[in-house]
Amino acid sequence: MATEFKLPELGEGVASGTVANILVKAGDAVSPGQPVIEIETDKAVAEIPINVGGTIKDIKVKTGQSVKAGDIIFVLDGEGAAAPAKAAPVQAAPEPAPAKVAAPVPAPAPATVHVAAPVSAAPAPPIAEGARPAGANVLASPSVRKLARSLGVKLHEVPTADSSGRVSEQDVLAFAASSGKAPVSTPAAASVSGAIATPVSAAPVLPADARQELDRWGAVAIEPMNAVRKKTTEHMTRCWTTIPHVTHFEKADITELEALRQKRGAAIKAQGGSLTVTCFIMKIVAEGLKRFPKFNASIDLDNQEVALKQYYHIGVAVETPIGLLVPSIRDVDKKSVTQIAMELPAIAKKARDRKLSLEEMQGSTFTISNLGGIGGVGFTPIINAPEVAILGVSRASVEPVYINGQFAARTMMPLSLSYDHRLIDGADAARFLRWVVEALENPWVLFLEG
């Protein structure tokens, strides 16, 4: 008896996804509960288990294909129907990448969007091509619906290029901008909840004639963005356009720290960990956030308040084949450098293997982006809202430093601190980064001061 396996519901507000990987082939025997396909959405990557048993007779989808709940995925010969399938717990969603680096961000799961009131209520434009008649059922997440209400936009009027008809945040923003309903001068800001206000204008779209013009000069390969890159694009645009960034630069003499790292590194490696400079920086930054609480805060412009967080979760940017992801290491202030050295490589591997849980991508209060393994003498990392600061680390090098009347070879590491100037002043940033530098140069002081 032939049995069809259809794609189950992927989650609230998730109507469609892209086939990331097919885990079985025609002729394979499967049993209920066995993962058979991976679906990538704008929120996450989910392993979908099958709800029937039997032998795979026909595969109706292929990698890269867009699918929606109810689509037929497989046809099987065998046992017949079972209980309705449920998607497995989602794997890490892309929270956006916090810095200008090669290759992530969110990603996080989409958060509630806070926007300023529209400047004026312009008459609704004619329904655009691709829109739906009034009263039609529109596929959109709760955050997109709230954004549309805030801008005075009717979702059924918003055209979308999504094959399932799902309306995205960018669709709403673009429609609002074209109809005169988007705020044009009101500053937007991040809220304590992790939501980002809408940019002052929708992201520019390459016009059709301009895209055709590219072909005039030579061959052009068109590559669709994956879900991670889409969320990174949206989040980075919001962060850059809504936060007044300033970057402060410093150099730390890590000569003694590097000697300590090499001396202790072998023992930690034998335990399965990796003692990197990032481990020391994380511990030092967590202690610094206690002394400079404004750097461990979020701004709530709606209520004109600042939330000073009493926990210290450090996000670390990890380069992966699909883009930059930012897992969060919890309670860094309560962990030793050795514990961090054991935990950081493990969570970085999970990020590269796309096995992070959604919770592991959320809750960070400060982010570190280390490009030292690649190179560079400095960069300006983009703040990962709703955080208010991010530390960039570049490659350390041996330089001549004038000490006690003579030059000495010292290992110097460039640091770049980007901060939200609405909350943090330049003098605050200079003091904070100077404290971090002095702690890196004299790590034993932390043990003396507590």
Secondary structure as a PSIPRED ss2 file (coil, helix, strand):
# PSIPRED VFORMAT (PSIPRED V4.0)

   1 M C   1.000  0.000  0.000
   2 A E   0.000  0.000  1.000
   3 T E   0.000  0.000  1.000
   4 E E   0.000  0.000  1.000
   5 F E   0.000  0.000  1.000
   6 K E   0.000  0.000  1.000
   7 L C   1.000  0.000  0.000
   8 P C   1.000  0.000  0.000
   9 E C   1.000  0.000  0.000
  10 L C   1.000  0.000  0.000
  11 G C   1.000  0.000  0.000
  12 E C   1.000  0.000  0.000
  13 G C   1.000  0.000  0.000
  14 V C   1.000  0.000  0.000
  15 A C   1.000  0.000  0.000
  16 S E   0.000  0.000  1.000
  17 G E   0.000  0.000  1.000
  18 T E   0.000  0.000  1.000
  19 V E   0.000  0.000  1.000
  20 A E   0.000  0.000  1.000
  21 N E   0.000  0.000  1.000
  22 I E   0.000  0.000  1.000
  23 L C   1.000  0.000  0.000
  24 V C   1.000  0.000  0.000
  25 K C   1.000  0.000  0.000
  26 A C   1.000  0.000  0.000
  27 G C   1.000  0.000  0.000
  28 D C   1.000  0.000  0.000
  29 A E   0.000  0.000  1.000
  30 V E   0.000  0.000  1.000
  31 S C   1.000  0.000  0.000
  32 P C   1.000  0.000  0.000
  33 G C   1.000  0.000  0.000
  34 Q C   1.000  0.000  0.000
  35 P E   0.000  0.000  1.000
  36 V E   0.000  0.000  1.000
  37 I E   0.000  0.000  1.000
  38 E E   0.000  0.000  1.000
  39 I E   0.000  0.000  1.000
  40 E E   0.000  0.000  1.000
  41 T C   1.000  0.000  0.000
  42 D C   1.000  0.000  0.000
  43 K C   1.000  0.000  0.000
  44 A C   1.000  0.000  0.000
  45 V E   0.000  0.000  1.000
  46 A E   0.000  0.000  1.000
  47 E E   0.000  0.000  1.000
  48 I E   0.000  0.000  1.000
  49 P E   0.000  0.000  1.000
  50 I C   1.000  0.000  0.000
  51 N C   1.000  0.000  0.000
  52 V C   1.000  0.000  0.000
  53 G E   0.000  0.000  1.000
  54 G E   0.000  0.000  1.000
  55 T E   0.000  0.000  1.000
  56 I E   0.000  0.000  1.000
  57 K E   0.000  0.000  1.000
  58 D E   0.000  0.000  1.000
  59 I E   0.000  0.000  1.000
  60 K C   1.000  0.000  0.000
  61 V C   1.000  0.000  0.000
  62 K C   1.000  0.000  0.000
  63 T C   1.000  0.000  0.000
  64 G C   1.000  0.000  0.000
  65 Q C   1.000  0.000  0.000
  66 S E   0.000  0.000  1.000
  67 V E   0.000  0.000  1.000
  68 K E   0.000  0.000  1.000
  69 A C   1.000  0.000  0.000
  70 G C   1.000  0.000  0.000
  71 D C   1.000  0.000  0.000
  72 I E   0.000  0.000  1.000
  73 I E   0.000  0.000  1.000
  74 F E   0.000  0.000  1.000
  75 V E   0.000  0.000  1.000
  76 L E   0.000  0.000  1.000
  77 D E   0.000  0.000  1.000
  78 G E   0.000  0.000  1.000
  79 E E   0.000  0.000  1.000
  80 G E   0.000  0.000  1.000
  81 A C   1.000  0.000  0.000
  82 A C   1.000  0.000  0.000
  83 A C   1.000  0.000  0.000
  84 P C   1.000  0.000  0.000
  85 A C   1.000  0.000  0.000
  86 K C   1.000  0.000  0.000
  87 A C   1.000  0.000  0.000
  88 A C   1.000  0.000  0.000
  89 P C   1.000  0.000  0.000
  90 V C   1.000  0.000  0.000
  91 Q E   0.000  0.000  1.000
  92 A C   1.000  0.000  0.000
  93 A C   1.000  0.000  0.000
  94 P C   1.000  0.000  0.000
  95 E E   0.000  0.000  1.000
  96 P C   1.000  0.000  0.000
  97 A C   1.000  0.000  0.000
  98 P C   1.000  0.000  0.000
  99 A C   1.000  0.000  0.000
 100 K C   1.000  0.000  0.000
 101 V C   1.000  0.000  0.000
 102 A C   1.000  0.000  0.000
 103 A C   1.000  0.000  0.000
 104 P C   1.000  0.000  0.000
 105 V C   1.000  0.000  0.000
 106 P C   1.000  0.000  0.000
 107 A E   0.000  0.000  1.000
 108 P C   1.000  0.000  0.000
 109 A C   1.000  0.000  0.000
 110 P C   1.000  0.000  0.000
 111 A C   1.000  0.000  0.000
 112 T C   1.000  0.000  0.000
 113 V C   1.000  0.000  0.000
 114 H C   1.000  0.000  0.000
 115 V C   1.000  0.000  0.000
 116 A C   1.000  0.000  0.000
 117 A C   1.000  0.000  0.000
 118 P C   1.000  0.000  0.000
 119 V C   1.000  0.000  0.000
 120 S C   1.000  0.000  0.000
 121 A C   1.000  0.000  0.000
 122 A C   1.000  0.000  0.000
 123 P C   1.000  0.000  0.000
 124 A C   1.000  0.000  0.000
 125 P C   1.000  0.000  0.000
 126 P C   1.000  0.000  0.000
 127 I C   1.000  0.000  0.000
 128 A C   1.000  0.000  0.000
 129 E C   1.000  0.000  0.000
 130 G C   1.000  0.000  0.000
 131 A C   1.000  0.000  0.000
 132 R C   1.000  0.000  0.000
 133 P C   1.000  0.000  0.000
 134 A C   1.000  0.000  0.000
 135 G C   1.000  0.000  0.000
 136 A C   1.000  0.000  0.000
 137 N C   1.000  0.000  0.000
 138 V C   1.000  0.000  0.000
 139 L C   1.000  0.000  0.000
 140 A C   1.000  0.000  0.000
 141 S C   1.000  0.000  0.000
 142 P H   0.000  1.000  0.000
 143 S H   0.000  1.000  0.000
 144 V H   0.000  1.000  0.000
 145 R H   0.000  1.000  0.000
 146 K H   0.000  1.000  0.000
 147 L H   0.000  1.000  0.000
 148 A H   0.000  1.000  0.000
 149 R H   0.000  1.000  0.000
 150 S H   0.000  1.000  0.000
 151 L H   0.000  1.000  0.000
 152 G C   1.000  0.000  0.000
 153 V C   1.000  0.000  0.000
 154 K C   1.000  0.000  0.000
 155 L H   0.000  1.000  0.000
 156 H H   0.000  1.000  0.000
 157 E H   0.000  1.000  0.000
 158 V C   1.000  0.000  0.000
 159 P C   1.000  0.000  0.000
 160 T C   1.000  0.000  0.000
 161 A C   1.000  0.000  0.000
 162 D C   1.000  0.000  0.000
 163 S C   1.000  0.000  0.000
 164 S C   1.000  0.000  0.000
 165 G C   1.000  0.000  0.000
 166 R C   1.000  0.000  0.000
 167 V C   1.000  0.000  0.000
 168 S C   1.000  0.000  0.000
 169 E H   0.000  1.000  0.000
 170 Q H   0.000  1.000  0.000
 171 D H   0.000  1.000  0.000
 172 V H   0.000  1.000  0.000
 173 L H   0.000  1.000  0.000
 174 A H   0.000  1.000  0.000
 175 F H   0.000  1.000  0.000
 176 A H   0.000  1.000  0.000
 177 A H   0.000  1.000  0.000
 178 S H   0.000  1.000  0.000
 179 S C   1.000  0.000  0.000
 180 G C   1.000  0.000  0.000
 181 K C   1.000  0.000  0.000
 182 A C   1.000  0.000  0.000
 183 P C   1.000  0.000  0.000
 184 V C   1.000  0.000  0.000
 185 S C   1.000  0.000  0.000
 186 T C   1.000  0.000  0.000
 187 P C   1.000  0.000  0.000
 188 A C   1.000  0.000  0.000
 189 A C   1.000  0.000  0.000
 190 A E   0.000  0.000  1.000
 191 S C   1.000  0.000  0.000
 192 V C   1.000  0.000  0.000
 193 S C   1.000  0.000  0.000
 194 G C   1.000  0.000  0.000
 195 A C   1.000  0.000  0.000
 196 I E   0.000  0.000  1.000
 197 A C   1.000  0.000  0.000
 198 T C   1.000  0.000  0.000
 199 P C   1.000  0.000  0.000
 200 V C   1.000  0.000  0.000
 201 S C   1.000  0.000  0.000
 202 A C   1.000  0.000  0.000
 203 A C   1.000  0.000  0.000
 204 P C   1.000  0.000  0.000
 205 V C   1.000  0.000  0.000
 206 L C   1.000  0.000  0.000
 207 P C   1.000  0.000  0.000
 208 A H   0.000  1.000  0.000
 209 D H   0.000  1.000  0.000
 210 A H   0.000  1.000  0.000
 211 R H   0.000  1.000  0.000
 212 Q H   0.000  1.000  0.000
 213 E H   0.000  1.000  0.000
 214 L H   0.000  1.000  0.000
 215 D H   0.000  1.000  0.000
 216 R C   1.000  0.000  0.000
 217 W C   1.000  0.000  0.000
 218 G C   1.000  0.000  0.000
 219 A C   1.000  0.000  0.000
 220 V C   1.000  0.000  0.000
 221 A C   1.000  0.000  0.000
 222 I C   1.000  0.000  0.000
 223 E C   1.000  0.000  0.000
 224 P C   1.000  0.000  0.000
 225 M C   1.000  0.000  0.000
 226 N C   1.000  0.000  0.000
 227 A H   0.000  1.000  0.000
 228 V H   0.000  1.000  0.000
 229 R H   0.000  1.000  0.000
 230 K H   0.000  1.000  0.000
 231 K H   0.000  1.000  0.000
 232 T H   0.000  1.000  0.000
 233 T H   0.000  1.000  0.000
 234 E H   0.000  1.000  0.000
 235 H H   0.000  1.000  0.000
 236 M H   0.000  1.000  0.000
 237 T H   0.000  1.000  0.000
 238 R H   0.000  1.000  0.000
 239 C H   0.000  1.000  0.000
 240 W H   0.000  1.000  0.000
 241 T H   0.000  1.000  0.000
 242 T H   0.000  1.000  0.000
 243 I C   1.000  0.000  0.000
 244 P C   1.000  0.000  0.000
 245 H E   0.000  0.000  1.000
 246 V E   0.000  0.000  1.000
 247 T E   0.000  0.000  1.000
 248 H E   0.000  0.000  1.000
 249 F E   0.000  0.000  1.000
 250 E E   0.000  0.000  1.000
 251 K E   0.000  0.000  1.000
 252 A E   0.000  0.000  1.000
 253 D E   0.000  0.000  1.000
 254 I C   1.000  0.000  0.000
 255 T H   0.000  1.000  0.000
 256 E H   0.000  1.000  0.000
 257 L H   0.000  1.000  0.000
 258 E H   0.000  1.000  0.000
 259 A H   0.000  1.000  0.000
 260 L H   0.000  1.000  0.000
 261 R H   0.000  1.000  0.000
 262 Q H   0.000  1.000  0.000
 263 K H   0.000  1.000  0.000
 264 R H   0.000  1.000  0.000
 265 G H   0.000  1.000  0.000
 266 A H   0.000  1.000  0.000
 267 A H   0.000  1.000  0.000
 268 I H   0.000  1.000  0.000
 269 K H   0.000  1.000  0.000
 270 A H   0.000  1.000  0.000
 271 Q C   1.000  0.000  0.000
 272 G C   1.000  0.000  0.000
 273 G C   1.000  0.000  0.000
 274 S C   1.000  0.000  0.000
 275 L C   1.000  0.000  0.000
 276 T C   1.000  0.000  0.000
 277 V H   0.000  1.000  0.000
 278 T H   0.000  1.000  0.000
 279 C H   0.000  1.000  0.000
 280 F H   0.000  1.000  0.000
 281 I H   0.000  1.000  0.000
 282 M H   0.000  1.000  0.000
 283 K H   0.000  1.000  0.000
 284 I H   0.000  1.000  0.000
 285 V H   0.000  1.000  0.000
 286 A H   0.000  1.000  0.000
 287 E H   0.000  1.000  0.000
 288 G H   0.000  1.000  0.000
 289 L H   0.000  1.000  0.000
 290 K H   0.000  1.000  0.000
 291 R H   0.000  1.000  0.000
 292 F C   1.000  0.000  0.000
 293 P H   0.000  1.000  0.000
 294 K H   0.000  1.000  0.000
 295 F H   0.000  1.000  0.000
 296 N H   0.000  1.000  0.000
 297 A E   0.000  0.000  1.000
 298 S E   0.000  0.000  1.000
 299 I E   0.000  0.000  1.000
 300 D E   0.000  0.000  1.000
 301 L C   1.000  0.000  0.000
 302 D C   1.000  0.000  0.000
 303 N C   1.000  0.000  0.000
 304 Q C   1.000  0.000  0.000
 305 E E   0.000  0.000  1.000
 306 V E   0.000  0.000  1.000
 307 A E   0.000  0.000  1.000
 308 L E   0.000  0.000  1.000
 309 K C   1.000  0.000  0.000
 310 Q C   1.000  0.000  0.000
 311 Y C   1.000  0.000  0.000
 312 Y C   1.000  0.000  0.000
 313 H C   1.000  0.000  0.000
 314 I E   0.000  0.000  1.000
 315 G E   0.000  0.000  1.000
 316 V E   0.000  0.000  1.000
 317 A C   1.000  0.000  0.000
 318 V E   0.000  0.000  1.000
 319 E E   0.000  0.000  1.000
 320 T E   0.000  0.000  1.000
 321 P C   1.000  0.000  0.000
 322 I C   1.000  0.000  0.000
 323 G E   0.000  0.000  1.000
 324 L E   0.000  0.000  1.000
 325 L E   0.000  0.000  1.000
 326 V C   1.000  0.000  0.000
 327 P C   1.000  0.000  0.000
 328 S E   0.000  0.000  1.000
 329 I E   0.000  0.000  1.000
 330 R C   1.000  0.000  0.000
 331 D C   1.000  0.000  0.000
 332 V H   0.000  1.000  0.000
 333 D H   0.000  1.000  0.000
 334 K H   0.000  1.000  0.000
 335 K C   1.000  0.000  0.000
 336 S C   1.000  0.000  0.000
 337 V H   0.000  1.000  0.000
 338 T H   0.000  1.000  0.000
 339 Q H   0.000  1.000  0.000
 340 I H   0.000  1.000  0.000
 341 A H   0.000  1.000  0.000
 342 M H   0.000  1.000  0.000
 343 E H   0.000  1.000  0.000
 344 L H   0.000  1.000  0.000
 345 P H   0.000  1.000  0.000
 346 A H   0.000  1.000  0.000
 347 I H   0.000  1.000  0.000
 348 A H   0.000  1.000  0.000
 349 K H   0.000  1.000  0.000
 350 K H   0.000  1.000  0.000
 351 A H   0.000  1.000  0.000
 352 R H   0.000  1.000  0.000
 353 D C   1.000  0.000  0.000
 354 R C   1.000  0.000  0.000
 355 K C   1.000  0.000  0.000
 356 L C   1.000  0.000  0.000
 357 S E   0.000  0.000  1.000
 358 L C   1.000  0.000  0.000
 359 E H   0.000  1.000  0.000
 360 E H   0.000  1.000  0.000
 361 M H   0.000  1.000  0.000
 362 Q C   1.000  0.000  0.000
 363 G C   1.000  0.000  0.000
 364 S C   1.000  0.000  0.000
 365 T C   1.000  0.000  0.000
 366 F E   0.000  0.000  1.000
 367 T E   0.000  0.000  1.000
 368 I E   0.000  0.000  1.000
 369 S E   0.000  0.000  1.000
 370 N E   0.000  0.000  1.000
 371 L C   1.000  0.000  0.000
 372 G C   1.000  0.000  0.000
 373 G C   1.000  0.000  0.000
 374 I C   1.000  0.000  0.000
 375 G C   1.000  0.000  0.000
 376 G C   1.000  0.000  0.000
 377 V C   1.000  0.000  0.000
 378 G C   1.000  0.000  0.000
 379 F C   1.000  0.000  0.000
 380 T C   1.000  0.000  0.000
 381 P C   1.000  0.000  0.000
 382 I C   1.000  0.000  0.000
 383 I C   1.000  0.000  0.000
 384 N C   1.000  0.000  0.000
 385 A C   1.000  0.000  0.000
 386 P C   1.000  0.000  0.000
 387 E C   1.000  0.000  0.000
 388 V C   1.000  0.000  0.000
 389 A E   0.000  0.000  1.000
 390 I E   0.000  0.000  1.000
 391 L E   0.000  0.000  1.000
 392 G E   0.000  0.000  1.000
 393 V E   0.000  0.000  1.000
 394 S C   1.000  0.000  0.000
 395 R C   1.000  0.000  0.000
 396 A C   1.000  0.000  0.000
 397 S E   0.000  0.000  1.000
 398 V E   0.000  0.000  1.000
 399 E E   0.000  0.000  1.000
 400 P E   0.000  0.000  1.000
 401 V E   0.000  0.000  1.000
 402 Y E   0.000  0.000  1.000
 403 I E   0.000  0.000  1.000
 404 N C   1.000  0.000  0.000
 405 G C   1.000  0.000  0.000
 406 Q E   0.000  0.000  1.000
 407 F E   0.000  0.000  1.000
 408 A E   0.000  0.000  1.000
 409 A E   0.000  0.000  1.000
 410 R E   0.000  0.000  1.000
 411 T E   0.000  0.000  1.000
 412 M E   0.000  0.000  1.000
 413 M E   0.000  0.000  1.000
 414 P E   0.000  0.000  1.000
 415 L E   0.000  0.000  1.000
 416 S E   0.000  0.000  1.000
 417 L E   0.000  0.000  1.000
 418 S E   0.000  0.000  1.000
 419 Y E   0.000  0.000  1.000
 420 D E   0.000  0.000  1.000
 421 H C   1.000  0.000  0.000
 422 R C   1.000  0.000  0.000
 423 L C   1.000  0.000  0.000
 424 I C   1.000  0.000  0.000
 425 D C   1.000  0.000  0.000
 426 G H   0.000  1.000  0.000
 427 A H   0.000  1.000  0.000
 428 D H   0.000  1.000  0.000
 429 A H   0.000  1.000  0.000
 430 A H   0.000  1.000  0.000
 431 R H   0.000  1.000  0.000
 432 F H   0.000  1.000  0.000
 433 L H   0.000  1.000  0.000
 434 R H   0.000  1.000  0.000
 435 W H   0.000  1.000  0.000
 436 V H   0.000  1.000  0.000
 437 V H   0.000  1.000  0.000
 438 E H   0.000  1.000  0.000
 439 A H   0.000  1.000  0.000
 440 L H   0.000  1.000  0.000
 441 E H   0.000  1.000  0.000
 442 N C   1.000  0.000  0.000
 443 P C   1.000  0.000  0.000
 444 W C   1.000  0.000  0.000
 445 V H   0.000  1.000  0.000
 446 L H   0.000  1.000  0.000
 447 F H   0.000  1.000  0.000
 448 L H   0.000  1.000  0.000
 449 E H   0.000  1.000  0.000
 450 G C   1.000  0.000  0.000
